[in-house]
């Protein structure tokens, strides 16, 4: 009795992984990508190192706090809706960052990005194992 367990979803796993893998990769890239641009951001906005730290910290704080909450929320809300919300929040935060006229707006955009990015790893794990 050493058969492989079946989940009832034949053929959907490769398509699901093709969607989830880039989403999880984006969260890893998003947390570190801004570090390379901090000197340029500091020049453009005339910001000190302490002010620039908010750009990185804003994202990482919301990202790390949001991960356990999304796991809990996924018990009550459908994965598709939550995943769609996360992607929209991430995209909206990216747009705010791209159009930011001053440093506080950039920090706000990074916080919104962190809000969306926090859901992606958790929801991906739930989708694959669930």
N, C-alpha and C positions, 0 to 999 in steps of 0.2 A: 504494500500500500504506500508506495513512494511516488505517487503521481504528482504532477505539477498542479498547483491550485489554479482554478480559473476564476476570473472576475466577471465574466459575461460580456466583456468589452473586447471583442476580437477585432484587431486591425486599427483600433483607435489610439493605441499607445504611441506609435511613432508620430502621428499627427499631433498628439497632445504634447509630446516632448519637443517637437519642432516649434511649438508655440511657447512653451515654458522656458526652454533653455535660453533663448535670447532675452527674455524678460528678467531672468535671474542674473544673467550676465550684465545687463544694464545697471542693476543695483550695485554691483561690485564696482563697475566703472564709475558710476555717479559719485560714489563716496570718495574716490581718489582723483578724479579727473581735474578737479578745481585746483589741486595743489600745484600743478605745473603752471597754472595761470596766475597765481597769487601775486607775483611781482608786477605783472602787467595790470592786474586789477588795482593794486595799490597805487601805481602811477596814474591810472586813468581817473580814479576817484580821490586821489590825494589822501589815502588812508594809511594809518599807522599799522604796525604789525598786530597790535591788540585788536584793532577794528577788523582787520582781515581774518583774525582767528574766528570771528563770529560767522563768517561765510562757511567755514568748515564745520564748526561746532553746531551751528543751527541745524544743518542737515543731519549730522551724526546723532545728535540728541533726540530729535524727533524719530529718526530711523530706529534707534535702539529701544526707545520707549514704546514705539508703535508696534513692534513685532509681536509681543505677547497679546496685545489688545486685538490685533487682527485674527489671531488664532481663536480667541474667545468669540469675537464677532461672527466668525465663519460658522459657528454653531447655530446662529440664529438667522443669518442672511445667506442667500444662495451664493455659491462660489463665483458664478458668472457675473452677477451684479457687483460683487465685491471686487473681483478682478477688473471689471470695466471701470469701476470707480477709481481704483488704484492707478490704472493706466491713464485715465483722464486727469487725475490729480498730478501725476508725474509730468504729463505733457503740459498742463497749465503752469506748473512751477517752472518748467523749462522755458516756456514762452515769457513768463515774467522775468526770468533771469536774462534772457536774450535782449529784452527791451528795457532793462533797468536803467533809469537815468541817474540814480545815485545809490550809494552803498546800502542803506537800509532796505531799499526795494529789492536789491540783489539778495540780501539775507532773507527777506520774506519769501522770495522765489525759491531759495534753497530749502527753506522750512517746508514749503508746500511740496517740493520734490521729495523730501524725506518722508512726508506723510504718505505719498503714493508709493514710494520705493519700499517702505517697510512691509507692505502687504505682499509684495511679489514673491519673496522666498518662502514665506509661510504658506501662502495659498498654493504655490507650486508643489510643495511637499504634500499638502493635504490632497490636492488633485491627483497626484501620482499614486499615493498610498490608499486613497479613499475609494 
